[in-house]
């Protein structure tokens, strides 16, 4: 996956985190936001070499 696509996926997931908080409220969205953050971190680690360019 190219750098642009990886960044697009990460931006989408961050937007999803914000939307969860907006819709569910901070307390109810906390577990979902944490889970999405773990996915973001996993993607960043997996595609680390591509993101460095």
N, C-alpha and C positions, 0 to 999 in steps of 0.2 A: 504494500500500500504506500502510495507516495506521501510526502510531507504535507502537501495541501489537504489531502483526504484525511490524514490523521488529525491535523489541526481542526478540520471541519467537524469531525466526530467529537473531538474534545469540546469544541464550542457548543455543539448540540447538547452534549451531556451537561455542561455547565448551565445552559439555558433551562434544561429539564429540572435541574436542582432548584433554580430560582422559581420556576413555575410551580413546583411541588410546594414550596414555602408559601407562594402567593395563594394557592388554592386550598391547601390543607392547614396552613398556619405553621409557625416554626416548630411548635412542640410535636404535632402529629407528623410532620415531614422529616423529623430528625433522623429516624432510622433509614428512610429512603435516601436522604441526602448523603448519609454516611456510606451507604452501599454504593451509590453512584460514584462517590469520591474514590472508593476502592477500585472501581472499574477504570476510572480516569487514570489513577496511579499505575494500574496494571498495564494499560495501553501505553502510557509514557515510558514505562520500563521496557516493555516488549519492543517498542519502536524507537528506543533511545538513539540509536545510530542515525536513523533517518531524520530525527528532530534536530540533531546537532548541526546539520548542514545549513 
